[in-house]
Amino acid sequence: MRNILVTVMMLIVVALLFTSIVNNSGTGLRANIQSKGSTANSDITALQP
């Protein structure tokens, strides 16, 4: 029973860390990746053959 409780608590901590690091609304990892991807996309489309 104790092992199950520890496992569930660890999963909750991991979920909270994921949401605070990756999904943070304006400053998270996802927003940084989207920003860099948009910049790279506009740089690539601006290239002239």
N, C-alpha and C positions, 0 to 999 in steps of 0.2 A: 504494500500500500504506500509506503514511504517513497519507494522508487518511482511509482506512478506520479505522485505529487511533485517530486523533484523534476521529472520529465515534463510535466505540464507547465510548471513554473518557468522552466528553461525555454519552452516553446513560446510562452507569452513574452518573455524578455526578447527573444529573437524577433518576434513579430513587431514589438514596439521599436526596437532598434531599426528594423527595416523601414518602418513608416517614417521614423524621424530622420534617417539618413537619405534614403532613396526618394521617398515621396514628399518630402518637405515642399510645400506649395511653391514658393518662388525661388528658393535657394538650394534645393535638393539636387542630388546627382542626376535625376531625370531631367530637370530644367537645364542643367549645364550641358548635358549630352544633346538635348534638343537645340539649344542655342548654338553650339559648335557645329552641329549637323546643318542647321539652316545657313550658317556662315559659309561652310564648305560648299553647300549646294549653290548658293548665289555666286561664289567665286568660280565654280566650275561652269555655270551657265554663262558667266561673263566672258569666258575665254573665246577668243576669235580664232577661227581656223586659218 
